[in-house]
Structure formats: C-alpha cells, structure tokens
Amino acid sequence: MEAQVNQVALPLRSHTILGVCEAIGEDFGFNPVFLRIPFAASVIYSPMLAIGTYLALGLAVMGSRLLFPRKAVNEEQLSQQQLEPANEQQELKRAA
C-alpha cells in the first residue's frame, strides 16, 4: 500500500460521524462497510446499546491513536526510495 501524505483526521471528514468503523478497518486491514452494516442493524434492534458500543469503540480508537501515533513519512524519504512498478519484468540471473 502506498503512504498518503495529506490525510484529514477521521472525525473531520464529511462522510463520517467519528470515523470509528473506518479507523478499525484501517488498523485491521478490512473494508469498513463490513463493520458499518452490523452497526446499522444493531441500531434497529437496540439503539442505546449500538450508540454506547460505538462511543466506547470511538474512545478505544482515540486512545490507541494517541498512544501509538503513526510515523510521519517525509517527502524526502519517499523520493529516496526507488520503487519499481509491479508490472515491470526483472531479469533473473541464470545459474551456470
């Protein structure tokens, strides 16, 4: 995956409430829709439980982001790394 230099904080994005599902999806590497659908269904079943769980997960995500911040990647570091395209063929050395 490529590092994104200009990232907006999750709670400040226009399409999220607190960004809990998206943050958990980023941390564990899955699509946040798989978490949003059960939350939407749980709001129908028990709204108070769903909101309480969402806020508790929001506090957990905020705590993890404050305790373990991501390392900032400088543009200089990105330019120093010479990444080869994935579709470029490389020649392999032949054994004698």
N, C-alpha and C positions, 0 to 999 in steps of 0.2 A: 504494500500500500504506500501511497505517496503521502508525504507530510504536507499538511496545509498550513501555510504561514499566517494567513489572515483568517482567524476564526473568531466568531462572535460568541460570547458566553451563552450557554444554553437557555437560561431564563429570559434573556433579552431577545431571542428570536421571535418573530411574529407568529410562527405556526406552532408554538409550544406553550404549555402552561408553566411548568417548572423545568421541563426537559428531562424528567426522571426516566421515562422509558427510553429516550434516545441516549442518555448517558449510560444506562445499564447496557443497552445494545452495543454502544461503542466499546465499553470496558470488556464485555464478554464476547464480542465479535459476532453478533447476530442481528437480524433485521428487527428494529424496534416495533414494527407492526405486530409481530408475534407476541409482544407483551401488551400492546395497546388494546388488542381485541379482547383478551380476558378481563382487562380493567373495565372496558366499556360494558361487558356482560355483567360484571360484578356490581356496577353502578345500578343496573336494573334490579338485581337481586337484593342488595343491601347497600344503599348509598353511603351511609355513615361508615360502614366498615371499609368500603372502597376508598373513600376520601381519607380516612385515617391511615390506611395502608399506603396510599400514595404520598401523603405528607411524611410518614415515617421513612419511606424509601427516599424521599427528597432530602431529608436530614442526613440519612446514611450516605447518599451520593455527595452532598455538600461536605460532609466530614471527610470522606475519602479523597475528594479533590483538594481540600485544604491540607490534609496530612501528607498526601502523596501527589504533589503537583507534577504535571508533565514537564519534561525538559524542553525549553525553547530551542528551536532549531534556527540557527542563523543562516542568512542567505549565503554567506561566505562558505559555510560548511557544505551547503547544498551544491554550490558551484565547484567546490574542490572535489566532490565525489563525482566520478565519471561513471554514470550509469549507462549500460548498454541496453538498447531496445530488446524486448523479449523475443521479437521475431527475427532478429539478426542471427545468421548462422555463423558459428565459430568453427574454425578448422581445428581438428584434433590431431595431435602428434601420433604418427604411426609407430608401432613397435617394430623393431628390426628383426 
